[in-house]
């Protein structure tokens, strides 16, 4: 079918809205009509070149929610009319990581940035006669996607699709970074560095886990105010501004857990995080940086002698097939705030404006809303 999508033709370029050709579902695949797509910072790393891909063009977007319209052969867990959320990490449920409860490390993720379909290694999207890489095998910057069933999770039909899209990446990543990877316990002191679309949900997760204090760190004043509304107890513009008060309030013990959720992580961010991590504490690296950046700043003497823990995280350490329905259930019960995360809604044609607003710190999350005009 012919539809349209936001394509990136090279590093440093803007997203271009163009006609694309979307293939029908093959073995194990479904076609989904999307209602919404989140504007996640991870797609910005494609623009800057921080995240390498096999070739261009790339169809952006990896946070989507919609309704299944076509079902390919061999699909057993989905049917037409099902409401689904895309998961940027596919989960087969059978590979060694999945069998150990680590769906976020599923072996099917090996082709996330190569764009080849899980079912047969071909490409489902073409533009101007060329194969197109769909971001994370999804490409939600288009009103329709054809994806493998391992990349979508069925949800209850009464959940608004516009907010459900957020749990496909940012919400789950932030929440799990606090509740699972950092393993925040009641009474602990937690620092969240960077309170954008991911960090704001690390704040929510830490508060829900019973943290005594949640220190939000962000240079944007409006984001600090939003973080206080989401569960932070204190907010500062920088680690330097926060250190003295963290030290005083914790009687010199500093934070048990520190979560780095800045949009473009640098080597010095690790040193900053560990500087406010207490004895036996854990610093979690959730934010993405340039894939070519090999330089990390940290004090090895302090890391060893104070037995600090530096831990990476993807998708918040959570399993998409269980975490997505669980978080949406918390939303329905009023225990997870998703509505306030979407600060601005955009049409697909305004995708570049959405990302400029993100760079300017105007949004927690921008959201593309699809209408009949897009179809």
Secondary structure, DSSP 8 states (H G I E B T S, - for coil): -EEEEEEE-STT---EEEEEEE----TTEEEEEEEEEEE-HHHHHHHHTSS--SSS-EE----EEEEEEEE-TT--S--TT-EEEE-SS---S-SHHHHTT-GGG-GGGGGTTT---TTTS--SEEETTEEEEEGGGT--SBSEEEEEGGGEEEE-TTS-HHHHGGGGTHHHHHHHIIIIIS---TT-EEEEE--STTHHHHHHHHHHTT-SEEEEE-S-HHHHHHHHHHT-SEEESSHHHHHHHHHHHTTT--EEEEEE--SS--HHHHHHHHHTEEEEEEEEE-S---TT-------HHHHHHTT-EEEE-SGGG--HHHHHHHHHHHHHTTSS--GGGEEEEE-GGGHHHHHHHHHTT--SEEEEE--GGG-
